Amino acid sequence: MIRTNRLRYSNNACLRAVFIATIAQSILVYPIVGLAAAPSGLTWSNHVNSNVLTGVEAHGTSIWFGSAAGGVVELDTLTGNVFNYTQSVHCLPSNVITNISVGANGDVWVATPRGAAYRPSGSNPSTPWIPITSDNSPLIDNEVLAVAAEPAGGAWLGTFFDGAFHFDGTNWTQYAPFNSPMQDIQVHSIEIDSDGAKWFGHFAGGVDRFDGAVWTNFNSANTGTPPSLCGPINPPAELGIISGFVRVLEQNNVTGDLWFDNVDDGGCVLVGATVFDGLDWATYTQFNSDIVFRTEDVAADPSGFTWIVSRNGIQQFDNGVITTISTNGAPSNALGVEVDSNGITWFATEAGIFELNAGVYTQHPPLGLAKNQIRDLTFRSTEDSVQAWVAHDNGVQKLDGATWTLLTPDNSPLSSFSNSAIAVDLDNAIWIGSSIGGAGVHRMNNGLWTTFTTANSGLISTATSDIEVDPTTGAVWFGNRFSAGLSVFDGEGWETFLPSGGPFSCASTNGVPGQSVNDIEIDNTGTVWIGSGCGLTSFDGKTWTPFTTNDGLADNNVRDIDIAADGSIWVGTRRGVSHFQNGSFRSWLTNRDVRTVTTTPDGPWISMFNVGIAVFDGIDWIPFGIDDGLVNNRVFESSETHPTTGQPWFGTEGGIAIVADLGLPGDLDEDGDVDADDLNSMTRCLAGPRVFLLPTTCSQSEFEAADLHGDGDVDLGDVASMILRVQER
């Protein structure tokens, strides 16, 4: 049983942000319930890939970008500063931004698969966003596909299952086929035109226009499209909407034309960009024009033409003539385009931010990780800093301070983009192993590279699962991803260990595990600990000793190992986590697939497949998932403890998650313990259930420390938990 009161749960930063906004601005009329359960003492930082951009909006000196997996990016054109807003730190419902919109008043709204969020105009970069989900609004399903900010505040939200929702700053109204003339329940795009009318794009219902009183539906039957599209090629002026699938893109703010993207897959597979000037419709397809596949966004240029961008090219539209841009330095694709008040054109691309200013294209530096799916990570200490090194499927990256450096086969001797193992030896050289057979293992030392393969070394395989360095001798051990056995390099020669029972068999008489190695760890005595499909194995230099479920191990499929400061061994397995100390095992969570384990001063942390992470407080395992601020619930084979801060770093499918500060539950006076003084202080913060405002006698930090249950208030339940903590002391 998880006893959540054993860790101090949040002021709940996201919940409190919503509540305060409710009181101050009368934003929500629905009761506020917990949006997250992040510990109040626990704060996160993270590193994500914000380079795959999904949209762009300009307001004042700020250019706003939505990303596919890295939250929201703000570029301040006045200072050049770049700010990244993410789920873990800024309360976004998700780092996947499906749509972004900025109101004339400066409010920024985003749509995500887990709800919407907005940032009130004038907020500073550290201010949490206001999340909008089914917990605190009438949203039924949180999959929000589209958002359109109202000029004076409020917004329209388009959803996958529940039509559209309008929020006017105080009240919500839902529009769907069951309560309005709207033609389709699925709303994947919304645009507010210069007359204030709303346009809704659907998956199957064409496009709806709503002026606040009258609904009008436009489809292929009433926009001039011939009954059959598979005959002669129709010129643009003879085609209207060509299918029920219509995305509303943008209104040209110079000409007033509305642009739409629609696709007919009824046999002809027409792909069209449709323009409506208020009277007439025209559709430009791949057969009657030079338009490229699928228009993602459009923007009016002050010189009179319209930018058209897609995944397959950048184009300009001028009086019916479409020109593809192939200028040196121009992006090859874009999902968003915007022209700011200074006439500078901004492109949101899958390769980051591009800018066109005075005829010159400029690509801005990459933002954070080059790939979110982290395969392995390690730390390298120098005289000046502690560097983080990350292996993923787009090369290897180094984080030094705030600067990321990317190494790939294009700019280094790396043999493969896909890398699965990374380690630092006693000479401070970097070892890199690839998950691809034939790529080999690389050693990089002061800019000099050495490549080891099966042809020039004792490697059993060039597909590497793990690399570990002996902290006493400096020998480097290598595990194999697709075959059994281990290799070790002592700086001069190689030694190979193969199972006597052959590959894929655990019946090895010499003790070497007969299945592929998942993890290698070496303790301060030089004993090597190996995790594989054959259980846990130790090697003291002479004797191989296997440990299996017969010895008390939770499961024989060992995923990860870590050695605690006291020398005991923590083991993550397919069915739980085991602790090996004084010759015996103790196991927990035997119904969970534990992928990684890392020990910290706060206790051991584990990751569980598709569930998230958990920390052991000595009695219980306290879980944290995506709703608690974790960047992604799926943690891969990588988790490490920072050598100087003691912070656990987790490599996930959504980037790197870092527990920046765990905090001490109940430590109101912040003196490092929980005692009677804290219990006495707690009475100043007691306000009662669902009372979220701080009593005048209680400080913000005290209130957060006293909210042991993480429900945003301090009540008698929190007091009872505090008494238990004082008694346990």
C-alpha positions in Angstrom: 0.0 0.0 0.0 1.3 3.4 -0.9 1.0 5.9 2.0 1.2 9.2 0.3 1.2 11.1 3.5 4.8 10.0 4.0 6.0 12.6 1.5 4.9 16.2 1.6 2.5 16.6 -1.3 2.0 19.7 -3.2 0.9 23.1 -2.4 0.2 21.7 -5.6 1.7 24.4 -7.7 -0.6 23.7 -10.6 -3.7 23.3 -8.5 -3.0 26.5 -6.6 -2.4 28.4 -9.8 -5.8 27.4 -11.0 -7.4 28.3 -7.7 -5.8 31.7 -7.4 -6.9 32.5 -10.9 -10.4 31.4 -10.1 -10.6 33.8 -7.1 -8.8 36.7 -8.8 -10.3 36.5 -12.3 -13.5 34.5 -11.8 -12.1 32.2 -14.5 -13.7 28.9 -13.6 -17.1 28.0 -12.3 -16.4 24.3 -11.7 -15.0 23.0 -8.4 -11.2 22.8 -8.2 -9.8 19.3 -7.6 -6.2 18.1 -7.8 -4.7 18.4 -11.2 -1.4 16.9 -10.0 0.0 15.3 -6.9 3.5 16.5 -7.0 5.1 16.7 -3.6 5.2 20.3 -2.3 8.9 19.9 -1.4 9.5 18.2 -4.7 10.4 20.4 -7.7 11.4 19.3 -11.1 13.7 20.4 -13.9 13.9 18.7 -17.2 15.6 18.6 -20.6 13.4 18.0 -23.7 13.6 18.1 -27.4 11.9 21.4 -28.4 13.2 21.4 -31.9 10.3 19.7 -33.7 7.9 22.7 -33.8 4.2 22.5 -34.6 3.1 26.1 -34.8 4.1 29.7 -34.4 2.4 32.9 -33.3 3.7 36.5 -32.8 2.7 39.1 -30.3 4.7 42.2 -29.4 8.4 41.3 -29.1 7.6 37.6 -28.4 7.5 34.8 -30.9 5.7 31.8 -29.5 6.2 28.2 -30.8 4.4 25.0 -29.9 6.5 21.8 -30.1 5.8 18.1 -30.8 7.3 16.9 -27.5 9.0 19.8 -25.8 6.3 22.1 -24.6 6.1 25.8 -25.5 9.1 28.0 -26.7 9.1 31.8 -26.3 11.7 33.8 -28.2 12.1 37.4 -27.0 13.2 39.2 -30.1 14.3 42.2 -28.1 16.7 40.4 -25.8 17.3 37.2 -27.7 16.4 35.2 -24.7 14.6 31.9 -25.2 12.3 30.4 -22.6 11.0 26.8 -22.6 7.7 26.1 -20.8 7.1 22.5 -19.9 4.6 20.2 -18.2 6.9 19.4 -15.2 7.9 23.0 -14.4 5.1 25.2 -15.7 2.0 23.0 -15.3 1.2 22.4 -19.0 -1.1 19.4 -19.3 1.4 17.8 -21.7 4.6 18.7 -23.6 2.8 17.7 -26.8 1.4 21.0 -28.2 -1.2 20.4 -30.9 -2.1 24.0 -31.4 -1.1 27.5 -30.1 -2.9 30.8 -30.3 -2.2 34.2 -28.9 -5.0 36.8 -28.3 -4.8 40.4 -29.1 -4.5 41.0 -25.3 -1.4 38.8 -25.1 -2.9 35.8 -23.5 -1.2 32.6 -24.8 -3.4 29.5 -25.2 -2.3 26.0 -26.1 -4.1 22.7 -27.0 -2.6 19.4 -25.9 -3.8 15.7 -25.9 -4.3 16.0 -22.1 -6.1 19.3 -22.0 -5.6 23.0 -22.7 -3.6 25.7 -20.8 -3.1 29.4 -21.0 -0.7 32.0 -19.8 -2.2 35.3 -18.9 -0.7 38.4 -20.5 2.1 39.9 -18.4 3.1 36.7 -16.6 6.8 36.2 -16.0 8.7 33.1 -17.2 8.5 31.4 -13.9 4.8 31.7 -13.5 2.8 28.5 -13.8 0.4 28.3 -16.7 -3.3 27.7 -16.0 -4.2 24.2 -17.0 -7.7 23.5 -18.3 -8.8 19.8 -18.0 -11.9 17.8 -17.2 -11.0 18.2 -13.5 -11.6 22.0 -13.4 -13.8 22.7 -16.5 -16.7 21.1 -18.4 -14.2 19.4 -20.8 -15.4 15.8 -21.0 -12.4 14.3 -22.7 -9.1 16.0 -22.4 -7.9 15.5 -26.0 -7.9 19.1 -27.2 -7.0 19.4 -30.9 -7.5 23.2 -31.5 -7.5 26.5 -29.7 -8.4 30.0 -30.8 -7.8 32.9 -28.4 -10.4 35.6 -28.3 -9.0 39.1 -28.8 -10.1 40.4 -25.4 -9.7 37.2 -23.3 -11.1 33.7 -23.3 -10.9 31.1 -26.0 -12.5 28.5 -28.1 -11.4 24.8 -27.8 -11.9 22.1 -30.3 -11.9 18.5 -29.1 -11.7 15.0 -30.6 -14.9 13.6 -29.0 -17.0 16.5 -27.7 -17.3 19.3 -30.2 -16.2 22.8 -29.3 -16.1 24.7 -26.0 -16.3 28.4 -25.6 -14.8 30.1 -22.5 -15.7 33.8 -22.2 -13.6 34.5 -19.1 -16.3 33.4 -16.7 -18.6 30.8 -18.2 -18.2 27.8 -20.5 -20.6 26.8 -23.3 -20.4 23.6 -25.3 -21.3 23.3 -29.0 -21.9 19.9 -30.5 -24.3 18.2 -33.0 -26.6 17.2 -30.2 -27.2 20.8 -29.1 -26.5 23.0 -32.1 -26.3 22.8 -35.9 -22.6 21.9 -35.8 -22.1 19.1 -38.3 -19.5 16.9 -36.7 -18.5 16.2 -33.1 -14.8 16.2 -34.0 -13.3 19.7 -34.2 -9.6 19.7 -35.2 -9.2 23.4 -36.2 -10.7 26.8 -35.3 -10.2 30.3 -36.7 -11.8 33.6 -35.6 -12.1 35.9 -38.6 -11.9 39.7 -38.8 -15.7 39.9 -38.3 -15.6 37.8 -35.2 -17.2 34.8 -36.8 -15.8 31.4 -35.8 -14.9 28.7 -38.3 -14.7 25.1 -37.3 -12.9 22.4 -39.3 -14.1 18.8 -39.0 -12.9 15.3 -39.8 -16.0 14.5 -41.8 -18.5 17.4 -41.7 -16.8 20.0 -43.9 -16.4 23.4 -42.2 -18.9 25.3 -40.0 -19.2 29.1 -39.6 -20.8 30.5 -36.5 -21.3 34.3 -36.2 -22.8 34.1 -32.7 -26.3 33.6 -33.9 -26.4 31.8 -37.3 -24.7 28.6 -38.3 -23.6 27.9 -41.9 -22.0 24.7 -43.1 -19.8 24.6 -46.2 -19.1 21.4 -48.0 -18.4 20.0 -51.4 -22.0 20.2 -52.4 -22.5 23.9 -51.8 -19.1 25.3 -52.7 -19.1 24.6 -56.4 -17.3 21.2 -56.4 -18.3 18.8 -59.2 -20.0 15.6 -58.2 -17.0 13.6 -59.5 -13.4 14.6 -59.0 -11.9 11.7 -60.9 -12.7 13.1 -64.4 -11.0 16.0 -66.2 -8.7 18.2 -64.2 -10.7 21.1 -62.9 -9.1 24.5 -62.6 -8.9 26.1 -59.1 -11.9 28.3 -59.7 -14.1 25.3 -60.5 -13.3 23.5 -57.2 -14.6 24.3 -53.8 -14.2 22.1 -50.7 -13.3 18.7 -52.0 -14.0 16.5 -49.0 -15.5 16.3 -45.5 -12.1 16.6 -44.0 -11.3 20.3 -43.7 -8.8 22.1 -41.6 -9.3 25.8 -41.1 -5.8 27.3 -41.4 -5.7 31.1 -41.3 -7.2 34.3 -42.5 -5.0 36.5 -44.6 -5.0 39.7 -42.6 -4.2 41.8 -45.8 -6.7 40.4 -48.3 -9.2 38.9 -45.9 -9.1 35.5 -47.7 -9.7 32.4 -45.6 -7.4 29.4 -46.2 -8.3 25.8 -45.7 -6.6 22.4 -46.1 -8.7 19.5 -47.3 -8.1 16.0 -48.6 -10.3 13.7 -50.8 -9.3 10.1 -50.5 -12.3 8.8 -52.3 -10.3 7.4 -55.2 -8.7 10.4 -56.8 -6.6 11.3 -53.7 -6.8 15.0 -54.3 -4.9 17.2 -51.9 -6.0 20.8 -51.9 -5.5 24.2 -50.4 -8.8 26.0 -50.6 -9.2 29.8 -50.6 -12.5 31.6 -49.8 -12.7 35.4 -50.4 -16.1 35.8 -48.9 -17.9 35.1 -52.2 -16.1 32.6 -54.2 -14.2 29.4 -53.6 -11.0 28.1 -55.3 -9.0 25.0 -54.6 -5.4 24.4 -55.6 -4.5 20.7 -55.9 -1.5 18.8 -57.0 -3.1 18.3 -60.4 -4.1 21.9 -61.3 -1.3 23.8 -59.6 2.3 23.5 -58.3 1.2 23.2 -54.7 2.9 20.6 -52.7 1.4 17.9 -50.5 -0.8 19.1 -47.5 -0.8 22.7 -46.5 0.0 23.1 -42.8 -0.2 26.9 -42.4 -0.4 30.2 -44.3 0.6 33.8 -43.5 0.2 37.1 -45.3 3.4 38.9 -46.3 3.3 42.7 -46.2 4.4 42.8 -49.9 1.1 41.2 -50.9 1.8 37.5 -51.4 0.8 34.6 -49.1 3.2 32.2 -47.5 2.2 28.5 -47.8 4.1 25.9 -45.8 4.0 22.2 -45.6 6.1 19.2 -44.6 7.3 19.1 -48.2 8.2 22.6 -49.0 7.9 26.4 -48.5 5.9 28.3 -51.2 4.6 31.7 -52.0 1.1 32.3 -53.5 0.6 35.5 -55.5 -2.5 36.0 -57.6 -2.9 32.3 -58.2 0.8 31.7 -59.0 2.6 29.3 -56.7 6.3 29.5 -56.4 8.4 27.0 -54.5 11.3 28.5 -52.4 14.6 26.8 -52.9 16.8 29.7 -51.7 20.0 28.7 -50.0 19.4 28.5 -46.2 15.6 28.4 -46.5 13.9 25.6 -44.5 12.9 22.5 -46.5 9.7 22.2 -44.6 7.6 23.9 -41.9 4.5 23.3 -39.9 3.9 26.9 -39.1 4.6 30.4 -40.5 4.1 33.8 -39.1 5.0 37.4 -40.1 5.6 39.7 -37.1 4.9 43.4 -36.8 8.4 44.2 -38.1 7.9 42.2 -41.3 10.2 39.3 -40.2 8.9 35.9 -41.2 9.2 33.0 -38.7 9.0 29.4 -39.6 8.2 26.5 -37.2 10.0 23.5 -38.6 10.9 20.0 -37.7 14.5 21.3 -37.4 13.8 24.2 -35.1 13.3 27.9 -35.6 14.0 29.6 -39.0 13.9 33.4 -39.5 13.7 35.4 -42.7 14.8 39.0 -42.3 15.8 41.3 -45.1 16.0 38.4 -47.6 18.4 36.4 -45.4 17.3 33.0 -43.9 18.8 32.2 -40.5 18.4 28.9 -38.6 18.4 29.4 -34.8 20.5 27.2 -32.6 18.9 23.8 -31.6 16.8 23.8 -28.4 17.8 21.2 -25.8 17.9 17.5 -26.7 18.1 16.3 -30.3 16.0 13.3 -29.3 13.7 12.7 -26.4 14.0 9.0 -26.2 17.1 8.6 -23.9 18.9 5.3 -24.1 21.7 5.9 -21.5 23.2 8.8 -19.6 26.3 9.4 -17.5 28.2 12.3 -15.9 31.8 13.5 -16.5 33.5 15.8 -14.0 35.9 18.4 -15.1 37.8 21.2 -13.2 35.1 23.7 -14.1 31.8 21.7 -14.2 30.0 18.4 -14.2 28.9 17.5 -17.7 26.0 15.3 -18.6 26.5 12.9 -21.5 23.4 11.4 -23.2 23.1 8.5 -25.7 20.0 8.4 -28.0 19.0 7.5 -31.5 20.2 10.8 -33.0 23.8 10.6 -31.8 25.4 11.6 -28.5 25.0 14.9 -26.7 26.9 16.7 -24.0 25.4 19.2 -21.6 28.0 21.6 -20.2 26.3 24.3 -18.1 23.4 25.4 -20.3 25.0 24.4 -23.6 24.2 21.3 -25.6 26.7 19.9 -28.1 25.5 17.2 -30.5 27.8 14.5 -32.0 26.6 12.4 -34.9 28.1 10.5 -37.8 27.8 13.7 -39.8 30.3 15.7 -37.6 32.3 13.0 -35.8 33.7 9.5 -36.2 30.6 8.0 -34.7 29.5 5.0 -36.8 25.9 5.1 -35.9 23.1 7.6 -35.0 21.6 4.9 -32.7 23.6 4.7 -29.4 22.6 2.6 -26.4 25.5 2.9 -23.9 27.8 5.6 -22.6 30.4 5.7 -19.8 33.4 7.7 -18.5 36.7 5.9 -17.7 39.3 6.9 -15.1 41.1 9.0 -17.7 37.9 11.0 -18.2 37.5 9.6 -21.7 34.1 8.9 -23.1 33.1 5.4 -24.2 30.1 5.1 -26.6 28.4 1.8 -27.6 25.8 1.4 -30.4 22.7 -0.7 -30.4 23.4 -1.4 -34.1 25.5 -4.4 -35.0 28.6 -3.5 -36.9 28.9 0.0 -35.5 31.5 -0.9 -32.9 32.5 0.9 -29.7 34.1 4.3 -29.7 36.5 5.9 -27.2 36.9 9.7 -27.3 39.7 11.3 -25.3 40.6 15.0 -25.7 39.3 15.0 -29.2 41.0 11.8 -30.3 38.8 8.9 -31.3 39.5 5.2 -31.3 37.1 2.7 -32.7 36.9 -1.0 -31.5 35.2 -3.7 -33.5 35.2 -7.5 -33.4 38.0 -7.4 -36.0 40.5 -5.3 -34.0 39.6 -6.1 -30.4 38.2 -8.7 -28.0 34.6 -7.5 -28.4 32.2 -10.4 -28.7 29.7 -8.2 -30.5 29.5 -4.7 -31.8 25.9 -4.3 -30.6 26.5 -3.0 -27.0 24.0 -3.2 -24.2 26.1 -1.6 -21.4 29.5 -0.2 -20.6 30.9 -0.1 -17.1 34.2 1.1 -15.7 35.9 -0.6 -12.7 36.4 2.3 -10.2 39.6 0.7 -8.8 41.5 -0.7 -11.8 40.0 1.3 -14.7 39.1 -1.8 -16.7 36.2 -1.3 -19.0 33.5 -4.0 -19.2 31.1 -4.5 -22.2 27.8 -6.3 -22.3 26.2 -7.5 -25.5 22.7 -6.7 -26.7 22.0 -9.7 -28.9 24.4 -12.4 -27.7 25.6 -13.8 -24.4 29.0 -13.2 -22.8 31.1 -10.2 -21.7 34.3 -8.5 -22.8 36.7 -6.5 -20.7 39.5 -4.2 -21.7 42.2 -3.2 -19.2 43.9 -0.6 -21.4 46.4 -3.0 -22.9 44.6 -6.3 -23.7 41.2 -7.9 -23.9 39.6 -10.8 -22.0 36.4 -12.5 -23.0 34.0 -14.5 -20.9 31.6 -16.9 -22.6 28.9 -19.1 -21.0 29.8 -22.8 -21.1 26.2 -23.7 -21.8 26.0 -21.7 -25.0 23.9 -18.7 -25.9 20.3 -18.3 -24.6 20.8 -21.0 -22.0 21.1 -20.3 -18.2 22.5 -23.8 -17.6 26.1 -22.5 -17.7 28.5 -24.7 -15.7 31.1 -21.9 -15.5 28.6 -19.4 -14.1 28.8 -16.8 -17.0 25.2 -15.8 -17.7 23.9 -17.4 -20.9 21.7 -14.6 -22.0 22.3 -11.0 -23.2 23.6 -8.7 -20.5 21.2 -5.9 -19.4 23.4 -4.1 -16.9 26.8 -4.2 -15.3 27.8 -2.6 -12.0 31.2 -2.8 -10.1 31.5 -2.2 -6.4 34.4 -0.7 -4.5 35.9 -4.2 -3.9 36.1 -4.9 -7.6 33.3 -7.4 -7.6 31.4 -7.2 -10.9 27.6 -7.5 -10.7 25.7 -8.5 -13.9 22.0 -8.4 -14.6 20.7 -10.7 -17.4 17.8 -13.0 -18.2 19.5 -15.5 -16.0 19.2 -13.5 -12.9 21.8 -11.6 -10.9 25.5 -12.8 -11.2 28.6 -11.7 -9.3 32.2 -12.2 -10.3 35.0 -11.5 -7.8 37.8 -12.1 -10.4 37.8 -15.8 -9.9 34.4 -17.2 -9.1 31.0 -16.6 -10.8 28.1 -16.7 -8.4 24.5 -16.7 -9.7 21.5 -15.5 -7.7 18.0 -16.4 -8.9 14.5 -16.6 -7.5 15.6 -19.7 -5.6 17.8 -17.3 -3.6 15.0 -14.8 -3.0 15.5 -12.6 -6.1 12.1 -11.1 -7.2 12.5 -12.4 -10.8 15.2 -13.9 -13.0 14.9 -11.2 -15.7 17.1 -8.5 -14.2 16.7 -5.1 -15.9 19.0 -2.9 -13.8 21.4 -2.8 -10.8 22.7 -0.1 -8.6 25.1 -0.2 -5.6 24.2 1.9 -2.6 26.6 3.8 -0.5 26.6 1.1 2.1 27.6 -1.5 -0.4 24.2 -3.2 -0.6 22.8 -4.1 -4.0 19.5 -2.9 -5.4 18.1 -4.9 -8.3 15.2 -4.0 -10.7 13.6 -7.0 -12.3 10.6 -7.8 -14.5 8.6 -8.5 -11.4 9.6 -6.1 -8.8 12.6 -4.6 -7.0 15.0 -6.5 -4.7 17.5 -5.4 -2.1 20.5 -7.7 -1.5 22.1 -7.0 1.9 24.0 -9.2 4.3 23.5 -12.3 2.1 19.7 -12.1 1.7 17.1 -10.6 -0.5 14.1 -8.5 0.3 11.6 -7.7 -2.5 8.8 -5.2 -3.2 6.3 -4.4 -6.0 6.4 -7.9 -7.5 3.5 -6.9 -9.8 5.6 -4.2 -11.5 8.1 -4.3 -14.3 11.0 -2.3 -12.7 13.2 -1.0 -15.5 15.8 1.1 -13.6 17.1 1.7 -10.1 19.3 4.4 -8.8 20.3 5.2 -5.2 20.4 8.7 -3.8 20.8 10.3 -0.3 17.0 10.4 -0.2 16.7 6.6 -0.8 16.5 4.4 -3.9 14.5 5.4 -6.9 13.0 3.0 -9.4 11.2 3.4 -12.7 8.3 1.1 -13.6 7.3 0.3 -17.2 4.7 2.8 -18.4 3.9 3.7 -14.7 6.5 6.3 -13.8 9.0 6.4 -10.9 8.9 5.8 -7.2 11.2 6.5 -4.2 11.5 4.3 -1.1 11.3 6.3 2.2 12.2 3.3 4.3 8.7 2.1 4.8 6.8 2.6 1.5 7.4 3.2 -2.2 6.0 6.6 -3.1 5.0 6.8 -6.8 5.3 9.8 -9.2 3.8 9.8 -12.7 3.1 12.2 -15.4 0.3 13.8 -13.4 2.8 14.6 -10.6 5.1 16.5 -12.9 7.2 13.6 -14.4 8.0 14.5 -18.0 6.9 11.0 -19.2 5.8 7.8 -17.5 8.0 5.6 -19.7 11.5 5.5 -18.4 14.0 3.6 -20.6 17.2 1.9 -19.5 18.8 5.0 -18.0 18.7 6.6 -14.6 21.7 8.1 -12.8 22.5 10.1 -9.7 24.3 13.4 -10.2 27.7 13.1 -8.5 27.6 16.5 -6.7 23.9 17.3 -6.1 22.6 13.8 -5.5 19.7 14.5 -7.8 18.3 11.5 -9.7 18.2 11.9 -13.5 15.8 9.7 -15.5 16.0 9.2 -19.2 12.5 8.8 -20.5 10.6 8.7 -23.8 9.8 12.3 -23.3 13.3 13.6 -22.4 15.3 13.8 -19.2 13.4 14.3 -15.9 15.4 15.6 -12.9 14.1 15.6 -9.3 15.6 19.0 -8.4 14.5 19.0 -4.8 12.7 16.3 -2.9 12.1 18.3 0.3 11.5 16.9 3.8 7.8 16.1 4.6 6.6 18.1 7.5 9.7 20.2 8.0 7.9 23.5 8.5 10.8 25.3 10.1 13.3 23.9 7.6 15.8 22.8 10.2 16.3 19.4 8.6 14.0 17.3 10.9 10.4 16.8 11.8 9.7 17.3 15.5 7.3 18.9 18.0 8.2 22.4 16.8 6.9 21.6 13.4 3.7 20.1 14.8 3.2 23.3 16.9 3.8 25.5 13.8 1.3 23.4 11.8 -1.6 24.8 13.9 -1.0 28.2 12.3 -1.7 26.7 8.9 -4.8 24.7 9.8 -7.6 26.1 7.6 -9.8 23.1 6.9 -10.7 20.9 4.0 -10.8 22.5 0.5 -9.7 25.9 1.9 -6.9 26.8 -0.4 -6.1 30.3 0.7 -3.2 30.7 3.2 -4.1 31.8 6.7 -2.5 35.1 7.6 -0.5 33.4 10.3 1.1 30.9 7.9 3.8 31.5 5.3 3.7 30.0 1.8 6.5 27.6 2.6 4.9 26.5 5.9 1.6 25.8 4.2 3.2 23.7 1.5 5.2 21.7 4.1 2.0 21.2 6.2 0.0 19.9 3.2 1.2 16.3 3.7 -1.7 14.8 1.7 -1.0 16.9 -1.4 -4.6 18.0 -1.9 -4.0 21.8 -1.7 -5.3 22.3 1.8 -4.3 21.8 5.4 -6.9 19.9 7.5 -7.1 17.5 10.4 -6.0 14.6 8.1 -2.7 16.4 7.6 -2.4 17.0 11.3 -2.9 13.3 12.0 -0.1 12.4 9.5 2.2 15.0 11.1 1.6 13.3 14.5 2.6 10.0 13.0 5.8 11.5 11.6 6.7 13.0 14.9 6.1 9.7 16.7 8.2 7.8 14.1 11.1 10.1 14.6 
